Each structure stands twice: as C-alpha cells, then as structure tokens.
C-alpha cells in the first residue's frame, strides 16, 4: 500500500484472534515546528506534516499577534530543520508579550473570568450572525467530513475539520492536534480571502474550551462536532454566542447552545 501524503509506512504485527499477520501500514507523520517571531523563540508546536503556512498564520491570528496577513513582513518555513521564522511589520506587540501568560482569577465557568489566558480575553469575541441551519444540513456536513477523511480511515491518527456552506465543504484540513486543525483552516481563510461569517464549521473531535475559543476568534457561529463538548466549552459558547452541535453522527445529533440558529425544532 502506498502511503498518503503526510504519512509513512511502518511495519506492524497484526493479531486477529489466532491469526498473526506481518504487514506495513501508513502512520501519520508528526513533526515539531518552532516558531521564531521577530528573532525570538515563541513556541514549539507538534503538528502533522503539510499546510505549515496556514498553521502558523492561523495560530498567530487566533493569538492576536496579527490581525491580517498584511501584518506579516516575512515568513520563512524550513520543515527539514523544523523552524519557522516570522517577522511582523509592527515589531513586538502587546499580544506577543502576553502570549501564554496565565490569567489567574477565579474560574467559575461563567463570564470572562473563565478565560485562563490573557490573550483569550483580548481576542475572544461574541459572534453575532443571522446564519441558521437545519438538523438535516448538520448531519449532511458531518457525513461529508467523514467521507473526506481518508487519512483517518487508514491511520486513525488525525482529526479533521472543514468549513461548509450551501451543502458542500468549502475547505478542509487535518492534523494530529485538534487546535491545529482550526489554525490551518483559519490561516487558509486569511491567505485566500475566504469569509468565515457565512460558514459553519464541522469537526471530527471533542469540543473543549480551547476549541470553542478558536471558533469565536474565527467569527463562526455554528460548530458541528462528531464528538462531545465539555462543560467549560458550553459555558463559553453561551456567552460568546456560538451554537454547539455535538454527536453529529448518522441521523443523530445533540444541540447544546443557542438552538435559535437551528431551524425546524
């Protein structure tokens, strides 16, 4: 079997009952990428190979370090060495200085006090759109995402996500990290001028608070997930105006927040 792009074949011994088989199977590639921002080391990310430009742009945007791609002066990616060098037009900014600093107030699950990174307080925003969706459309998008996820079917090692509208997937991405999927999608939207306001986002994995914040920063009002949400994610969804649909598999789904966007219920 030929390996898909972003995977490599590895030997594996399969045991099925009394049967033992030695074969090669594709395994998803995981690579470290260290981002240097304005000549200072910012963060090392672990990601699936591919779409590194989308990943870094989306990451910097959701952290509030850039607002548009025009804020980037230079972007140099060396996947062989695992380094990405970025310079911004404005030099060091407040969001860069505050990156990963903890916001240590009481986390009661309601209000901005539930946000545990300073940059989340600065960049998370309430989503207000008139977009609506039917349960049937949500199920349809979930099925389209499943059909597109060939790497997951072969390796079981990636998450997948897509922006969808008008009955089809507009763009989609995959990665070993759930948050990386959202950064890659957002980076592509910023680079290619794709509006997120009139799209829904369909996702293969669990909806944590981290994921919910990414969605709000992308100005997306409807998130469809094939798995479960967490309590903090739903508390944030209520405050930030995001409709969360979970367990969207086959002909089933759960609506957890802002059901006014789901028609026919």
Order of alpha helices (4+ residues) and beta strands (2+ residues): beta-beta-beta-beta-alpha-beta-beta-alpha-alpha-beta-alpha-alpha-beta-beta-alpha-beta-alpha-beta-alpha-beta-beta-beta
